[in-house]
Amino acid sequence: MNEALIYRYFGDKRGLLHQILSEFLDDYAGQIERDLEGIRAPLDRLRRLIWVHIRMLESNRVFAKLLLLEVRSYPGYFGGHCYAQVKRYSNILLGILEEGVASGEIRDDIPVRTLRQVVIGGIEHICLPEIIFDRDFSADRLTEDLFNILYRGIAGQQKV
């Protein structure tokens, strides 16, 4: 593809990048929805979502670097289709957290929107050094570490 076609169809090179990322994120959100099918308990769904997210960052390093380090520093990102796909994922997480509050599995005194940001931020921050320095990491181990930290802070009172 020559540069003139990029400008014609995507506006600029950044537009092309956002289109590619958008398609990847669309596939990723669909995969998460499929991976969560059949899992009923909100905390089990939360653990699975965290694992899938960390596993995606672990196995798609180029995508992870682009999303975490490159595109979000550009203001145009937040008005495009790429960001809409991130919001789709974010709303899946929000739904899980709201289900957890409704069922009593998650405390009701923590705003779920804040908790959503903590989960997403936690995932990104535990993975970011490994991604930046291209070090191996285990989705299983990091999921358990993050989930255990979250669980001890958000779990509702167990009914006896």
Sequence and secondary structure as in RCSB ss.txt:
>XXXX:A:sequence
MNEALIYRYFGDKRGLLHQILSEFLDDYAGQIERDLEGIRAPLDRLRRLIWVHIRMLESNRVFAKLLLLEVRSYP
GYFGGHCYAQVKRYSNILLGILEEGVASGEIRDDIPVRTLRQVVIGGIEHICLPEIIFDRDFSADRLTEDLFNIL
YRGIAGQQKV
>XXXX:A:secstr
  HHHHHHHHSSHHHHHHHHHHHHHHHHHHHHHHHHTT  SHHHHHHHHHHHHHHHHHH HHHHHIIIIIGGGSG
GGGGSHHHHHHHHHHHHHHHHHHHHHHHTSB SSS HHHHHHHHHHHHHHHHHHHHHTT    HHHHHHHHHHHH
HHHHB     
